[in-house]
Structure formats: C-alpha cells, structure tokens
C-alpha cells in the first residue's frame, strides 16, 4: 500500500510526511459517529466480511444502487422483513465484480486501506481475487485479536461517541458502564440526538414523544411536560457519558417563538394539525431551547443541517432510513442562525459546532460566522465532503477568516467501525499537507505547524467536545 500525502511538490511532501509523523500515533477521538454501541457492549466476533464492510456502509451500497444493483442483493435488511441475500460470499463477489465503479472514490481508498492496515491483506480486490480476499479477512475475523474491543484497543481509540435517540433506553451503554467501558469519562459514550421527537413531519413523532415521556416518567401531553421530559432524558444521556447533543435539521433556520406560541404549536402537533411551516418553525425554535438547556447542563450542541432526508422514496419505503437515500441541498446560515446567535452567540459557556453539506458556504458564511462568535466552531466536512479533496478545500476556504482554532477537529461520522483509523489517518494526512503548504510559503514556521498538527488531530476536539469530562 502506498503512503499518500496529497502533496505534489517534493519539498512540501517531505514536510507533510514529517508533520504527519508528529501526529500519527496520537490517540483517536471519535466525538461524532454512528457505530452501534451493541457491537462493543456484546463484543461478539464479526460474522463475515460482507456484513462488516459492505452491508452497513451506505457509501458502498448507494454506488451499487446507482448502477441498478438492488440493496436486497447486498443483504440490506428490508423494513417488511422480506428476504434479502444472506450469503456473505455472494455479496462480496458482487462487490468485487463491480469494483471498477469505485475508481477514484474515497470509498475505494477507505476500503483498500482498511484491507491492508487493519487486516493485512495486500491483494487487489477484483473478480478473480474476490474469494481470496474474502477468505483472508474471514480468517482474521475468527481470531480473538479481531473482536470489537480488541480492535478498539489496537486502533488507539481513546473515546468513541455513539448516537442515540431520547427513546433509547441506553441499556447497551449501561452494559458498557458495568464493564468499565462507559459512563462519564468512559471510553464509549452516547450522544443525545432528539430529531425523532423534534421533527413534526416524522410519521412516528407522536409515538416517539409518548415513548420519551414513559422513559422520563413525565407526562408529555403539554409543552411544559415535553420540555421537562427532554431535560430528564438529557440527564440520562449525561449519565451514559454524553458530552454533546446532535441535531440533523433540513435547514439551519432558528426561530425565537414565545412560550405561548410554542405551546400552541405543540398542541396542534399533538392533534395532528401541524403544517409543514409549523414543523419548520418548531425545529428552529427547539434549537434555541436546546441552547438554553446546554447552558444549564453543559452539552455541546452540534448542528448538521442541509440534508434532504430519504429523497429516494422507494429506497426508504423498502429499506428505511440511513441506507444512502439522503441528498445534500444548498443551505444558508447568516440570517438562519441570527436568532440563535443574537440570543447565545456571545455566551462563552455555550459551544455550538456547526457542519455543512454546502461547500459553497465555507468561505462566504461559515468561516466569518465562526470568526465572529465565541460560541461557534466549525465542524469538519462530513458526508460527501469527508473526502481528501474536500477536506483540503475546507482548510483553504476557512483558515483565512476562522483560523485553525475556531474549527473542531475531525469527526469520522461513520457506522463502519473498521474504517475509523483509516478515516482519521487520511484526515491527518490532509491537514499535514495543508500545513506543509504554509511552511513552504514561509507563512508558518515548522515548529508552529507541528504544534498546530497535534492540536487539530487531538487537543482541539478533546477540548471542544469536552472529552474525558466526568461531571
């Protein structure tokens, strides 16, 4: 396997390698991701290479779908419980037969480096080598050293945050805590994601609110009761180690409703009378409510706007959410965030980490905003932008206005557990390449570039996401 540094100039490449080496062995922090906590709670062996590396990876399955290969053939579960392919080798061969579709994509880069650095498999995947690669990985998965907790140790992960709804009973995190792996200051922590009880347009919103009330021991028949239930669930998540909340809204809009207006809107929603405009206003208003709660309980507020969820309606109908059917859209921030920033942007006790799917907003809106409000930090490029090229463009676009220290470090944002070290390594290489470009331009001394490299890779995310907090 090659050693990509993403620098063409030999002098810059040499400096980039030196900077990367300075951060290469720092522990990994994963403050935002979607690994199933049951994976580490149960610590069972992985079943087969396909179910580990293909079935849960919507980057892979969506590319194959774009060429007419149905998710059923890739083992992606159906909502109706209908039959899908269960033979891991068959699924693996199907990927290998279509491996050419991934030429030049980050999916190929991540998978090939996972094969080599995690499993020690150097053979190039293709139709003729499919079974050989499958068998080599399967043999590794049968070894105790390749069970989830052993890999966690080997990957050098210091803390991994999973993501759960307030309707989750957190039982898997309780098991992790009992085993000494979870809880405040633990190695595996939760993240509070309240989308299913905030988005009035979800079909299961009322059911989810009722379930949240049951878990919180709180009547959610009123808006006041609803807010109290949210506070109690946040307390439970903090008990499961959570240091942040996460909000995946269609837009970045924030709205300052009066208590009476919010209560009336909530009542309309309970009676099934809320409009699309009501839903957008409620989502925006709740971001202000969550900022207020964060000032009380200290949770970092992450905002991920700009995704049109389940754009592929047939895919959603057959297989549900989070299987590759979401699409980015243009997103505005300056006016959308004004109510939130007017109210809380100058609060040093509040931390808001803002992400985007709209690359055009990096330099025009996001960097100046982060450079102007102490509460606001820029999250790493995520989903469709978590690629070497886009991550480099991010640094080039935001550093002039926001610098490095108004950014929050890298987040892998993945369900693919074995790709975590690969994704972090690629991000560190990209940052090393960018810092090296500043060094060769005499814009940054080498020793300061090395210190910045360590900060971007480890110290900034540890501080901003409050990793290691025990109270």
GIBELMO-V988599 format. One record per helix or strand. SS is the DSSP state (H for helix, E for strand). FROM is the first residue (numbers start at 0). TO is the last residue. If there is no record, write none. Layout:
ss=SS from=FROM to=TO
ss=SS from=FROM to=TO
//
This chain:
ss=H from=9 to=22
ss=E from=27 to=29
ss=H from=36 to=41
ss=H from=48 to=52
ss=H from=57 to=65
ss=H from=70 to=73
ss=H from=87 to=96
ss=H from=98 to=101
ss=H from=105 to=118
ss=H from=129 to=140
ss=H from=143 to=145
ss=H from=147 to=154
ss=E from=156 to=160
ss=E from=163 to=163
ss=H from=170 to=177
ss=E from=187 to=188
ss=E from=191 to=191
ss=H from=194 to=197
ss=H from=204 to=215
ss=H from=222 to=238
ss=E from=243 to=246
ss=H from=258 to=269
ss=H from=275 to=296
ss=E from=299 to=303
ss=E from=306 to=307
ss=H from=312 to=318
ss=E from=326 to=327
ss=H from=337 to=343
ss=E from=351 to=354
ss=H from=360 to=369
ss=E from=375 to=377
ss=H from=387 to=401
ss=E from=406 to=406
ss=H from=416 to=439
ss=H from=445 to=463
//
